[in-house]
Amino acid sequence: MAGKKILLIIGGGIAAFKSLDLIRRLLESGYQVIPVLTKSATEFVTPLSVSALAGEKVHQDLFDLNDESQMGHIELSRAVDLVVVAPVTADLMAKMAHGHANDLASTLLMATDKQVLIAPSMNVRMWEHAATQRNLAVLKDDGILICGPNEGGMACGEFGFGRMAEPVEIIAAIEVALNEGPLNGRHILVTSGPTHEPIDPVRYIANRSSGAQGTAIASALLALGARVTFVTGPADVSPPLGVDLVKIQTAMQMLDAVKAVQNVDVGIFVAAVADWRIVNASDQKIKKNVDSLPVLELSENPDILSTVCASKMRPTLVVGFAAETQNVVKNARAKRQRKGCDWIVANDVSPGTGIMGGSENDVVLITADGTEDWPRMGKDHVARRLAKKIAEELN
Ligand code: C5P
């Protein structure tokens, strides 16, 4: 990405201090940063520190005659490769969603013909407010890329979603946005990891999925330029930087999260979703009772893959996984038909194979055209081969 130009708009929030680190890291990675400060941003960081770090003039005024004679705001908004707003405040998001152009930052955002990536930062209640969530939906629909916010403690002392993504996460999102690989412009949904089905607040039903294969697939798709929404259960492996991350615990939450993702070109369902949940899960820790054992009443979880395949929002290409311990190909073929997906990646997860929770996989790819038997290889190799095949299928 060396030599790429970023127009960095810094909004007025406490997280603006992280934007200084972001500038430094962007420069270290070879980017050029053209900084813009909103009026309220100057309450948090000074134009002098921003310009000293960026090595560039800081733009602040819409009606700066000097600027207009050298580089007008229209040109400023277009002479870059990407526009990044970090932090974006609730107010700036509202302006963007409603098309206001009453200061330099909002005017640049209206005038640009480049992709825009925003990193929201605000109090958790402001983030969860119906107005912000409405504006977020509008911005997503307009094709604005969103990075974060993260969950955690905040400067105001509250806890929840609203912390600006860390500079490394924003840079990963910038790299994805600027990647011109064969999957550029494609939006791919990946489900990954196990689900945990609570018995009570401290106990749950789970499975041995580590999330390694789903994570490797998401990384391989990012490397080919895709935008990846990664819906993951509590996995052992950390999610890759650069994905739109949605963390869930249960199958029902995974279904809700998947249904909320819009405009998906490809869906890859790698998650090992628990087949059952406990209907009578307790709000309190179940006490050991000397006279009787607890009875867990199970109910079947919805099949997320089948639900997506049967929905109006079905992606063009849907890939399922089939973890089997016997008659792998026969069962997986039947599963492809039954669930209505296009491809099934089948693997034998019998204990002797070391595949479930291990670093290698031995898969058979089943499509409408037949089966491809791939040799045993690392999960990252399987991921790259699958990502390449998807790119070929779409292009
Ligand atoms: O039926 P089985 O669990 O073997 O199917 C595996 C495939 O279906 C995987 O792609 C898995 O992610 C998906 N699946 C799902 N929802 C479930 C169960 C499985 O999406 N409740």
Residues whose N, C-alpha, C, O or C-beta is under 5 A from the ligand:
A	BS01	C5P	F269 V270 A271 A272 V273 A274 N301 P302 D303 I304 L305 V319 G320 F321 A322 A323
